[in-house]
């Protein structure tokens, strides 16, 4: 004690949980914690921004993919399956009309009765229309094969092309009253599976396009 006054000891500020840290030490630790917190916050923000950007990019890519797929389907419907559906419906209606009144009409087929058909004016007119329509089907299949739904040529398409070519040759000869060539049994009758495939592919593509439009909605 000097001059009647007690000597003062250094003041230490005791903070909760600080184990007797000085004010300066506590401030340094607090600053360090704040810096680490800021760094973690920056890292977290950058990570979240990356995730959000990746999600946006994924949505953009998915949207572009949906758009491209929808455009592809529209081309398939307008370029191949839509016209084929109309043409095969016309062909089926004419074939049904041609079989009307024929004995055992459910098993009657044109290639087996060409000589008598060409001599009947009404039947011959129907077959002329039938051949014209099926010729359009052949052209559409050959010119737009790149629009096939799966990229593979279905067996029913090959069967149709074989039947039509065989029928055309035989019909042209029959009109000239010439001997008909031997037919290949595989192609004697019209492949009804062809019409079924066209209907199913059209319906499936149409439904898929509607679903894509709904998702883009």
C-alpha positions as CSV (number, residue, x, y, z in Angstrom):
1,X,0.0,0.0,0.0
2,X,1.4,3.4,-1.0
3,X,0.2,6.6,0.4
4,X,-2.6,5.0,2.2
5,X,-4.0,3.3,-1.0
6,X,-4.2,-0.3,-1.7
7,X,-2.3,-1.5,-4.8
8,X,-4.7,-2.6,-7.5
9,X,-4.3,-6.0,-9.2
10,X,-4.9,-6.3,-12.9
11,X,-8.6,-6.6,-13.7
12,X,-9.6,-9.8,-15.4
13,X,-13.1,-10.1,-16.9
14,X,-14.5,-13.5,-16.2
15,X,-16.8,-14.6,-18.9
16,X,-19.2,-17.6,-18.6
17,X,-17.4,-20.6,-19.9
18,X,-14.2,-18.6,-20.6
19,X,-12.1,-20.2,-17.9
20,X,-10.7,-16.8,-16.8
21,X,-9.9,-15.4,-20.3
22,X,-9.1,-11.8,-20.5
23,X,-11.3,-9.4,-22.4
24,X,-8.7,-9.2,-25.2
25,X,-8.5,-13.0,-25.5
26,X,-12.2,-13.3,-25.5
27,X,-12.5,-10.7,-28.2
28,X,-9.9,-12.5,-30.3
29,X,-11.8,-15.8,-29.9
30,X,-15.1,-14.1,-30.7
31,X,-13.6,-12.6,-33.9
32,X,-12.2,-16.0,-34.9
33,X,-15.6,-17.6,-34.4
34,X,-17.3,-14.9,-36.4
35,X,-14.7,-15.3,-39.2
36,X,-15.2,-19.1,-39.3
37,X,-19.0,-18.6,-39.2
38,X,-18.8,-16.1,-42.1
39,X,-16.6,-18.6,-44.1
40,X,-19.0,-21.5,-43.5
41,X,-21.9,-19.3,-44.4
42,X,-20.1,-18.3,-47.7
43,X,-19.3,-21.9,-48.4
44,X,-22.9,-23.0,-47.7
45,X,-24.3,-20.2,-49.9
46,X,-21.9,-21.1,-52.7
47,X,-22.9,-24.8,-52.4
48,X,-26.6,-24.0,-52.4
49,X,-26.2,-21.6,-55.4
50,X,-24.4,-24.5,-57.2
51,X,-27.3,-26.8,-56.4
52,X,-29.9,-24.3,-57.5
53,X,-28.0,-23.6,-60.7
54,X,-27.6,-27.3,-61.4
55,X,-31.3,-27.8,-60.8
56,X,-32.1,-25.0,-63.1
57,X,-29.8,-26.4,-65.8
58,X,-31.3,-29.8,-65.4
59,X,-34.8,-28.3,-65.8
60,X,-33.6,-26.4,-68.9
61,X,-32.1,-29.6,-70.4
62,X,-35.1,-31.6,-69.5
63,X,-37.4,-29.0,-71.0
64,X,-35.3,-29.0,-74.2
65,X,-35.4,-32.8,-74.3
66,X,-39.2,-32.8,-73.9
67,X,-39.6,-30.2,-76.6
68,X,-37.4,-32.2,-79.0
69,X,-39.3,-35.4,-78.2
70,X,-42.6,-33.6,-78.8
71,X,-41.4,-32.2,-82.1
72,X,-40.2,-35.7,-83.1
73,X,-43.6,-37.2,-82.3
74,X,-45.4,-34.5,-84.2
75,X,-43.3,-35.3,-87.2
76,X,-44.0,-39.0,-86.8
77,X,-47.7,-38.4,-86.6
78,X,-48.0,-35.9,-89.4
79,X,-45.4,-37.5,-91.7
80,X,-46.1,-41.2,-91.3
81,X,-48.7,-42.6,-88.8
82,X,-51.4,-40.1,-89.4
83,X,-51.6,-40.5,-93.2
84,X,-51.2,-44.3,-92.8
85,X,-54.1,-44.4,-90.4
86,X,-56.3,-42.6,-92.9
87,X,-55.2,-44.6,-95.9
88,X,-55.5,-48.0,-94.1
89,X,-59.0,-47.1,-93.0
90,X,-59.9,-46.3,-96.6
91,X,-58.3,-49.5,-97.7
92,X,-60.2,-51.6,-95.1
93,X,-63.5,-50.0,-96.1
94,X,-63.0,-50.8,-99.8
95,X,-61.8,-54.4,-99.0
96,X,-65.0,-54.9,-97.0
97,X,-67.1,-53.6,-99.8
98,X,-65.3,-55.9,-102.3
99,X,-66.0,-59.0,-100.1
100,X,-69.7,-58.2,-99.8
101,X,-71.9,-60.9,-101.4
102,X,-68.9,-63.2,-102.0
103,X,-69.3,-66.8,-100.9
104,X,-67.5,-67.5,-97.6
105,X,-66.5,-63.8,-97.6
106,X,-64.5,-64.0,-94.3
107,X,-62.0,-66.2,-96.0
108,X,-62.2,-64.6,-99.5
109,X,-59.0,-62.9,-100.7
110,X,-58.3,-60.9,-103.8
111,X,-55.2,-62.7,-105.1
112,X,-57.2,-65.9,-105.3
113,X,-60.0,-64.4,-107.5
114,X,-58.3,-61.9,-109.8
115,X,-59.5,-63.3,-113.1
116,X,-63.2,-63.1,-112.1
117,X,-62.7,-59.8,-110.4
118,X,-61.3,-58.0,-113.5
119,X,-64.3,-59.2,-115.5
120,X,-66.8,-57.7,-113.1
121,X,-67.0,-54.0,-113.8
122,X,-68.1,-53.0,-110.2
123,X,-65.4,-55.2,-108.5
124,X,-62.7,-54.0,-110.9
125,X,-63.5,-50.4,-110.1
126,X,-63.2,-51.1,-106.4
127,X,-59.9,-52.9,-106.9
128,X,-58.5,-50.0,-109.0
129,X,-59.2,-47.6,-106.0
130,X,-57.8,-50.2,-103.6
131,X,-54.6,-50.4,-105.6
132,X,-54.3,-46.7,-105.8
133,X,-54.6,-46.3,-102.0
134,X,-52.2,-49.1,-101.2
135,X,-49.8,-47.6,-103.7
136,X,-49.9,-44.4,-101.6
137,X,-49.3,-46.5,-98.5
138,X,-46.2,-48.0,-100.1
139,X,-44.9,-44.6,-101.1
140,X,-45.4,-43.3,-97.6
141,X,-43.7,-46.2,-95.9
142,X,-40.7,-46.1,-98.2
143,X,-40.2,-42.3,-98.1
144,X,-40.8,-41.8,-94.4
145,X,-39.2,-44.9,-93.0
146,X,-37.0,-42.7,-90.8
147,X,-40.2,-41.8,-88.8
148,X,-40.9,-45.3,-87.6
149,X,-41.8,-45.3,-83.9
150,X,-39.0,-47.6,-82.7
151,X,-36.6,-47.1,-85.6
152,X,-37.0,-50.8,-86.5
153,X,-39.1,-52.0,-89.5
154,X,-41.9,-54.1,-88.1
155,X,-42.6,-57.5,-89.7
156,X,-46.1,-56.3,-90.6
157,X,-44.7,-53.5,-92.8
158,X,-42.6,-56.0,-94.7
159,X,-45.6,-58.2,-95.1
160,X,-47.6,-55.3,-96.5
161,X,-45.0,-54.3,-99.0
162,X,-44.6,-57.9,-100.2
163,X,-48.4,-58.3,-100.5
164,X,-48.9,-55.1,-102.4
165,X,-46.1,-55.7,-104.9
166,X,-47.3,-59.2,-105.6
167,X,-50.9,-58.1,-106.0
168,X,-49.9,-55.2,-108.3
169,X,-48.0,-57.5,-110.7
170,X,-50.8,-60.1,-110.7
171,X,-53.6,-57.4,-111.1
172,X,-51.8,-55.8,-114.1
173,X,-51.4,-59.2,-115.7
174,X,-55.0,-60.1,-115.1
175,X,-56.2,-56.9,-116.7
176,X,-54.3,-58.0,-119.9
177,X,-55.8,-61.5,-119.6
178,X,-52.3,-63.0,-119.1
179,X,-51.3,-65.9,-117.0
180,X,-50.8,-65.0,-113.4
181,X,-47.5,-65.7,-111.7
182,X,-47.3,-68.2,-108.8
183,X,-48.0,-66.4,-105.6
184,X,-45.8,-66.6,-102.5
185,X,-48.1,-68.0,-99.8
186,X,-46.6,-65.6,-97.2
187,X,-48.0,-62.7,-99.2
188,X,-51.2,-64.1,-100.5
189,X,-53.5,-62.3,-98.1
190,X,-53.5,-58.7,-96.8
191,X,-51.7,-58.5,-93.5
192,X,-54.2,-57.1,-91.0
193,X,-51.5,-56.9,-88.5
194,X,-50.2,-53.9,-90.5
195,X,-53.4,-51.9,-89.8
196,X,-53.3,-52.9,-86.2
197,X,-49.7,-51.8,-85.8
198,X,-50.5,-48.4,-87.4
199,X,-53.4,-47.8,-85.1
200,X,-51.5,-48.8,-82.0
201,X,-48.4,-46.7,-82.9
202,X,-50.6,-43.7,-83.7
203,X,-52.5,-44.0,-80.4
204,X,-49.3,-44.5,-78.3
205,X,-47.5,-41.5,-79.9
206,X,-50.6,-39.3,-79.6
207,X,-50.9,-40.2,-75.9
208,X,-47.2,-39.6,-75.3
209,X,-47.3,-36.2,-76.9
210,X,-50.3,-35.2,-74.8
211,X,-48.4,-36.2,-71.7
212,X,-45.4,-34.1,-72.7
213,X,-47.6,-31.1,-73.3
214,X,-49.2,-31.6,-69.9
215,X,-45.7,-31.7,-68.2
216,X,-44.6,-28.6,-70.0
217,X,-47.9,-27.0,-69.2
